Amino acid sequence: MDSISATHRRQPAPLERWLRGLQVVSPPPFLLGGTGHLILSPAEERRVADALRERILPQVLALAGARELRLLTGLAPGADHVFTSVAAGWLQAHRHPYRVVGLLPLPVDVMLDDWAEKARTQPDYSTTTHERQRQRMQEEVDACDEIVHLLPPGTAPESLLSEPFRQLQYRRLAACLAEQSDALIAILRDSSATQPGGTAEVVSWRREPQRIPADVTTLPLRQRDPQRHLHLFVVAPDEAAHHG
């Protein structure tokens, strides 16, 4: 599990320590979470990027005001990459302070294997695309300003071979994004079924946080201000974005 990012310039922080640290930052940063599908077509990526730049990010900036934005990403392929790269570029162009926070539920190589299980069904999958994706994931991890790992303390390496354990980790990430983000951007196709830890579940939990199971909730680590409005932006890759 030391392989989360062997070359990252900062020591990854456990989730509990990172969340508690947010409570002493003044003024508090505005947390913008991003979640979405692992596989998007080039056309879908373009539609999402346009929706973010033209409609969503200007609204987020108005909500954040002068506060620093922190982009929360699970660093998975597909939508996470589009969200992070587009948001960071847009904020930089608008000279607004931001930091990229990578929330890693599992080591990068394990996440890559889970991505490959889905990607192998695509006609353009090859060993070349697999290696290119591995390099891009590691580069994105290394480029983060902060890395937060969600693995429970003392996790045994053999646990990473268990599909139920990995699924639980993805649900931990889903709960963290649903509960802790001031605004959440979800890149979600209307036809998507709800899968444990998937984008549809993140959206469902955002709308109904009381449904988040006790074994994955992050609220004991950092309680949410009951007066804080939880903004949700859903972007359908083949449709216009809408605010819910």
Number of C-alpha atoms within 10 A of each C-alpha: 14 7 11 21 20 13 12 19 13 13 12 18 15 17 21 16 11 17 19 13 11 13 13 9 9 8 11 12 19 21 22 25 26 27 32 29 19 18 17 17 10 10 11 17 20 15 18 26 20 15 19 23 16 11 14 21 19 15 14 20 17 9 14 17 11 13 17 17 23 22 25 27 24 27 26 26 20 20 27 22 22 21 25 23 14 17 22 20 12 16 18 12 9 11 9 15 14 19 17 22 23 25 26 27 27 21 17 20 15 15 20 19 13 15 18 18 9 12 18 13 9 10 7 9 13 13 9 10 13 17 12 11 18 17 12 15 20 18 14 17 26 19 15 19 16 21 27 22 22 20 19 12 8 6 10 11 9 7 11 17 11 11 11 11 12 20 16 17 22 22 24 23 27 27 24 22 28 29 25 22 22 23 24 26 25 24 28 21 17 13 8 11 11 13 12 15 18 21 23 24 19 28 26 14 19 24 16 11 15 10 11 21 12 10 9 16 20 22 14 9 13 16 13 16 8 7 6 8 10 17 17 21 21 21 24 20 24 15 13 13 22 13 12 9
